[in-house]
């Protein structure tokens, strides 16, 4: 019996090695996603910020918020941009309690009551007077691309400061006609420094 299990494991291991080479294991960026971040000056003098290259243009959040250890999340990062006509845009990341902050966090869709380890819920929502008037999002049917990610570079629980960088391309668009929103949303070279206080 032991010999059969050993032989079966050996066959399975050989199959896994032969079917997967190093190129299959590498994360590849799709065409059009590569931006030289050093050529884009999306900097700000603020102590706490959220910046990135949105659809090849500089994007700087006007306000940042951080909540730590909420009932449904370990960390909630909210980057707010004052849009036009009393409409605000909110880019947020909800990092669930099963996530290892020392590892890459994949961005996509996850239910708050069924958290997936190392998958953060992310969305860009347009609000007008506290009413949702549009969003860019992931649907439950969207598979992880592994091109949409968030990496926590620094987290100090004593000072409640979190720093990170990210990139995301939202596959779903649902925006009312009166919202001045782009046809698609692709954020690269994103980075933030936020505080709970």
C-alpha contacts under 8 A as a table, 3 or more apart, distances in Angstrom:
res1	aa1	res2	aa2	distance
1	X	4	X	5.14
1	X	5	X	6.36
2	X	5	X	5.18
2	X	6	X	6.08
3	X	6	X	5.01
3	X	7	X	6.02
4	X	7	X	5.06
4	X	8	X	6.04
5	X	8	X	5.02
5	X	9	X	6.08
6	X	9	X	5.18
6	X	10	X	6.13
7	X	10	X	5.03
7	X	11	X	6.25
8	X	11	X	5.19
8	X	12	X	6.21
9	X	12	X	5.05
9	X	13	X	5.99
10	X	13	X	5.14
10	X	14	X	6.07
11	X	14	X	5.11
11	X	15	X	6.13
12	X	15	X	5.10
12	X	16	X	6.25
13	X	16	X	5.16
13	X	17	X	6.26
14	X	17	X	5.23
14	X	18	X	6.12
15	X	18	X	5.18
15	X	19	X	6.08
16	X	19	X	5.40
16	X	20	X	6.18
17	X	20	X	5.57
17	X	21	X	7.06
18	X	21	X	7.04
20	X	23	X	7.90
20	X	24	X	5.85
20	X	25	X	7.16
21	X	24	X	5.52
21	X	25	X	6.85
22	X	25	X	5.21
22	X	26	X	6.50
23	X	26	X	5.33
27	X	146	X	6.66
27	X	147	X	7.18
28	X	147	X	7.25
29	X	33	X	6.20
29	X	34	X	7.15
29	X	147	X	6.04
30	X	33	X	5.84
30	X	147	X	7.94
31	X	34	X	7.33
33	X	188	X	7.76
35	X	188	X	7.21
35	X	189	X	7.68
36	X	39	X	5.64
36	X	40	X	7.15
37	X	40	X	5.28
37	X	41	X	7.88
37	X	189	X	5.70
38	X	41	X	7.22
40	X	53	X	7.55
40	X	58	X	7.42
41	X	58	X	7.56
42	X	51	X	6.25
42	X	52	X	6.43
42	X	53	X	7.31
42	X	58	X	5.45
42	X	59	X	6.98
42	X	60	X	7.07
43	X	51	X	7.06
44	X	49	X	7.26
44	X	60	X	7.77
46	X	49	X	6.10
47	X	193	X	7.50
48	X	64	X	6.90
48	X	192	X	7.30
48	X	193	X	4.98
48	X	194	X	5.11
48	X	195	X	7.01
49	X	60	X	7.58
49	X	61	X	6.54
49	X	62	X	7.75
49	X	63	X	7.16
49	X	64	X	6.27
49	X	79	X	7.96
49	X	192	X	5.35
49	X	193	X	5.33
49	X	194	X	6.42
50	X	60	X	5.93
50	X	61	X	5.11
50	X	63	X	7.94
50	X	64	X	6.88
50	X	79	X	6.03
50	X	190	X	7.35
50	X	191	X	5.84
50	X	192	X	4.20
50	X	193	X	6.59
50	X	194	X	7.88
51	X	58	X	7.51
51	X	59	X	5.54
51	X	60	X	4.43
51	X	61	X	6.14
51	X	189	X	7.96
51	X	190	X	5.53
51	X	191	X	5.55
51	X	192	X	6.34
52	X	58	X	6.08
52	X	59	X	5.19
52	X	60	X	6.63
52	X	187	X	6.21
52	X	188	X	5.88
52	X	189	X	5.14
52	X	190	X	3.87
52	X	191	X	6.30
53	X	56	X	5.44
53	X	57	X	5.22
53	X	58	X	4.72
53	X	59	X	5.64
53	X	186	X	8.00
53	X	187	X	5.42
53	X	188	X	5.09
53	X	189	X	5.88
53	X	190	X	6.62
54	X	57	X	5.24
54	X	58	X	6.14
54	X	59	X	5.75
54	X	185	X	6.76
54	X	186	X	5.60
54	X	187	X	4.36
54	X	188	X	6.50
55	X	184	X	7.83
55	X	185	X	6.24
55	X	186	X	5.31
55	X	187	X	6.42
60	X	81	X	7.25
61	X	64	X	7.05
61	X	79	X	5.70
61	X	80	X	5.33
61	X	81	X	4.69
61	X	82	X	7.82
62	X	79	X	7.61
62	X	80	X	5.79
62	X	81	X	5.04
62	X	82	X	6.44
63	X	79	X	6.09
63	X	80	X	5.03
63	X	81	X	6.75
64	X	77	X	7.56
64	X	78	X	5.75
64	X	79	X	4.71
64	X	80	X	6.06
64	X	194	X	6.12
64	X	195	X	7.88
65	X	77	X	5.96
65	X	78	X	5.01
65	X	79	X	6.55
65	X	194	X	6.41
65	X	195	X	6.73
65	X	196	X	6.55
66	X	75	X	7.19
66	X	76	X	5.66
66	X	77	X	4.85
66	X	78	X	6.37
66	X	194	X	6.09
66	X	195	X	5.60
66	X	196	X	4.66
67	X	70	X	6.71
67	X	75	X	5.81
67	X	76	X	5.06
67	X	77	X	6.77
67	X	196	X	5.78
68	X	73	X	7.47
68	X	74	X	5.64
68	X	75	X	4.65
68	X	76	X	6.46
68	X	160	X	7.75
68	X	196	X	7.30
69	X	72	X	7.78
69	X	73	X	5.90
69	X	74	X	4.41
69	X	75	X	6.11
70	X	73	X	5.17
70	X	74	X	6.24
70	X	75	X	7.32
70	X	76	X	7.97
72	X	96	X	6.95
72	X	97	X	7.79
72	X	112	X	6.18
72	X	113	X	7.58
73	X	76	X	6.58
73	X	94	X	6.26
73	X	95	X	5.74
73	X	96	X	4.47
73	X	97	X	5.66
73	X	112	X	7.81
74	X	94	X	7.83
74	X	95	X	5.78
74	X	96	X	5.24
74	X	97	X	4.74
75	X	93	X	7.97
75	X	94	X	6.14
75	X	95	X	5.11
75	X	96	X	6.96
76	X	92	X	7.14
76	X	93	X	5.78
76	X	94	X	4.68
76	X	95	X	6.21
77	X	92	X	5.46
77	X	93	X	5.19
77	X	94	X	6.65
77	X	194	X	7.49
78	X	90	X	6.49
78	X	91	X	5.83
78	X	92	X	4.34
78	X	93	X	6.64
79	X	90	X	5.66
79	X	91	X	5.09
79	X	92	X	6.10
80	X	88	X	6.90
80	X	89	X	5.72
80	X	90	X	4.57
80	X	91	X	6.43
81	X	88	X	5.74
81	X	89	X	4.98
81	X	90	X	6.32
82	X	86	X	7.69
82	X	87	X	6.72
82	X	88	X	4.60
82	X	89	X	6.31
83	X	86	X	7.03
83	X	87	X	5.34
83	X	88	X	4.92
83	X	89	X	6.23
84	X	87	X	5.50
84	X	88	X	7.33
84	X	180	X	7.36
86	X	128	X	6.12
86	X	129	X	7.51
87	X	126	X	6.42
87	X	127	X	5.51
87	X	128	X	4.66
87	X	129	X	7.60
87	X	179	X	7.68
88	X	126	X	5.56
88	X	127	X	5.31
88	X	128	X	6.60
89	X	124	X	6.65
89	X	125	X	5.58
89	X	126	X	4.51
89	X	127	X	6.45
90	X	123	X	7.86
90	X	124	X	5.37
90	X	125	X	5.10
90	X	126	X	6.37
90	X	127	X	7.82
91	X	122	X	7.31
91	X	123	X	5.84
91	X	124	X	4.35
91	X	125	X	6.57
92	X	122	X	5.56
92	X	123	X	5.78
92	X	124	X	6.57
93	X	120	X	6.29
93	X	121	X	5.73
93	X	122	X	4.59
93	X	123	X	7.10
94	X	120	X	5.44
94	X	121	X	5.05
94	X	122	X	6.38
95	X	99	X	6.79
95	X	118	X	7.88
95	X	119	X	7.32
95	X	120	X	4.75
95	X	121	X	6.78
96	X	99	X	5.82
96	X	112	X	7.63
96	X	115	X	6.22
96	X	116	X	7.65
96	X	117	X	7.35
96	X	118	X	7.79
96	X	119	X	7.69
96	X	120	X	6.52
97	X	115	X	7.84
97	X	117	X	7.92
98	X	115	X	7.07
98	X	116	X	7.01
98	X	117	X	4.80
98	X	118	X	6.90
99	X	105	X	7.47
99	X	116	X	7.93
99	X	117	X	4.87
99	X	118	X	4.44
99	X	119	X	7.23
100	X	103	X	5.62
100	X	105	X	7.95
100	X	117	X	7.59
100	X	118	X	6.34
101	X	104	X	7.48
101	X	105	X	7.53
101	X	151	X	7.70
101	X	152	X	6.16
102	X	151	X	7.99
102	X	152	X	7.07
103	X	118	X	7.58
103	X	151	X	7.16
104	X	118	X	7.08
104	X	149	X	6.78
104	X	150	X	6.31
104	X	151	X	5.31
104	X	152	X	7.86
105	X	118	X	4.77
105	X	119	X	5.57
105	X	120	X	6.44
105	X	149	X	5.62
105	X	150	X	5.04
105	X	151	X	6.04
106	X	118	X	6.11
106	X	119	X	4.72
106	X	120	X	6.17
106	X	144	X	7.30
106	X	146	X	6.26
106	X	148	X	6.02
106	X	149	X	4.45
106	X	150	X	6.28
107	X	119	X	5.68
107	X	120	X	5.09
107	X	121	X	6.14
107	X	122	X	6.14
107	X	144	X	7.36
107	X	146	X	7.88
107	X	148	X	5.21
107	X	149	X	5.12
107	X	150	X	6.80
107	X	168	X	7.23
108	X	119	X	6.63
108	X	120	X	6.31
108	X	121	X	5.48
108	X	122	X	6.08
108	X	138	X	5.67
108	X	139	X	7.96
108	X	142	X	7.65
108	X	143	X	7.87
108	X	144	X	6.29
108	X	148	X	7.45
109	X	119	X	7.76
109	X	120	X	7.25
109	X	121	X	5.10
109	X	122	X	6.94
109	X	137	X	7.95
109	X	138	X	5.35
109	X	139	X	6.03
109	X	140	X	5.71
109	X	142	X	7.54
110	X	114	X	7.12
110	X	115	X	6.16
110	X	116	X	6.63
110	X	119	X	7.12
110	X	120	X	6.97
110	X	121	X	5.52
110	X	140	X	7.09
111	X	114	X	5.18
111	X	115	X	5.97
111	X	121	X	7.84
112	X	115	X	5.59
115	X	119	X	7.80
116	X	119	X	5.57
116	X	120	X	7.93
122	X	137	X	7.14
122	X	138	X	7.73
123	X	135	X	7.10
123	X	136	X	6.00
123	X	137	X	4.88
123	X	138	X	7.27
123	X	170	X	7.88
124	X	135	X	5.44
124	X	136	X	5.10
124	X	137	X	6.51
125	X	132	X	6.96
125	X	133	X	7.83
125	X	134	X	5.96
125	X	135	X	4.22
125	X	136	X	6.48
126	X	132	X	5.86
126	X	133	X	5.57
126	X	134	X	5.09
126	X	135	X	5.79
127	X	130	X	5.60
127	X	131	X	5.29
127	X	132	X	4.62
127	X	133	X	5.65
127	X	134	X	7.34
128	X	131	X	5.24
128	X	132	X	6.51
128	X	133	X	6.54
132	X	135	X	7.79
133	X	175	X	6.32
133	X	176	X	5.77
133	X	179	X	7.37
134	X	173	X	7.87
134	X	174	X	5.43
134	X	175	X	3.76
134	X	176	X	5.69
134	X	179	X	7.54
135	X	173	X	6.16
135	X	174	X	5.43
135	X	175	X	5.71
136	X	170	X	5.82
136	X	171	X	7.42
136	X	172	X	5.54
136	X	173	X	4.66
136	X	174	X	6.37
136	X	175	X	7.75
136	X	184	X	7.98
136	X	185	X	7.09
137	X	170	X	5.49
137	X	171	X	6.59
137	X	172	X	5.09
137	X	173	X	6.56
138	X	142	X	6.26
138	X	170	X	6.24
138	X	171	X	6.06
138	X	172	X	5.76
139	X	142	X	5.40
139	X	172	X	7.07
144	X	148	X	7.73
145	X	148	X	6.35
146	X	149	X	6.63
147	X	167	X	7.41
147	X	168	X	7.17
148	X	166	X	7.45
148	X	167	X	5.47
148	X	168	X	4.43
148	X	169	X	6.54
149	X	166	X	5.46
149	X	167	X	5.68
149	X	168	X	6.53
150	X	164	X	6.94
150	X	165	X	5.82
150	X	166	X	4.29
150	X	167	X	6.82
151	X	164	X	5.44
151	X	165	X	5.46
151	X	166	X	6.26
152	X	155	X	7.12
152	X	162	X	7.29
152	X	163	X	6.01
152	X	164	X	4.25
152	X	165	X	6.72
153	X	162	X	7.73
153	X	163	X	5.46
153	X	164	X	4.82
153	X	165	X	7.25
154	X	161	X	7.68
154	X	162	X	5.57
154	X	163	X	4.96
154	X	164	X	6.72
155	X	160	X	7.25
155	X	161	X	5.85
155	X	162	X	4.53
155	X	163	X	6.52
156	X	159	X	5.63
156	X	160	X	5.50
156	X	161	X	5.40
156	X	162	X	6.59
157	X	160	X	4.76
157	X	161	X	7.00
159	X	195	X	7.75
160	X	195	X	5.56
160	X	196	X	5.54
160	X	197	X	7.38
161	X	193	X	7.09
161	X	194	X	5.72
161	X	195	X	4.47
161	X	196	X	6.82
162	X	192	X	7.95
162	X	193	X	5.73
162	X	194	X	5.41
162	X	195	X	6.39
163	X	191	X	7.47
163	X	192	X	5.52
163	X	193	X	4.32
163	X	194	X	6.46
164	X	191	X	5.57
164	X	192	X	5.51
164	X	193	X	6.75
165	X	189	X	7.16
165	X	190	X	5.35
165	X	191	X	3.99
165	X	192	X	6.36
166	X	188	X	6.95
166	X	189	X	6.57
166	X	190	X	4.89
166	X	191	X	6.08
167	X	186	X	7.79
167	X	187	X	5.46
167	X	188	X	4.51
167	X	189	X	6.20
167	X	190	X	5.77
168	X	186	X	5.90
168	X	187	X	5.26
168	X	188	X	6.57
169	X	185	X	5.92
169	X	186	X	4.19
169	X	187	X	6.18
170	X	173	X	7.58
170	X	184	X	7.33
170	X	185	X	5.79
170	X	186	X	6.47
171	X	184	X	7.88
173	X	183	X	7.67
173	X	184	X	6.99
175	X	179	X	6.74
175	X	181	X	7.38
176	X	179	X	5.73
177	X	180	X	7.82
182	X	185	X	6.63
187	X	190	X	6.52
